């Protein structure tokens, strides 16, 4: 997988997680454990994107 395609894949996953966080956060009674798990996953994806960008 090329660097660009890996970044695109990670970016899509990041966007999906962002949408799930938004949806969960706007429910009448958001589940804080679900929100925490999703936010940690999103952070992990962002860190992976940063690592991919840093490699030459």
SULFENQUI-V602441 format. One record per pair of residues at least 6 apart in sequence whose C-alpha atoms are under 6 Angstrom apart, sorted by the first residue. I is the first residue (numbers start at 1). J is the second residue. D is the distance in whole Angstrom. If there is no record, write none. Layout:
((I J D) (I J D))
This chain:
((14 42 6) (17 42 6) (24 30 6))
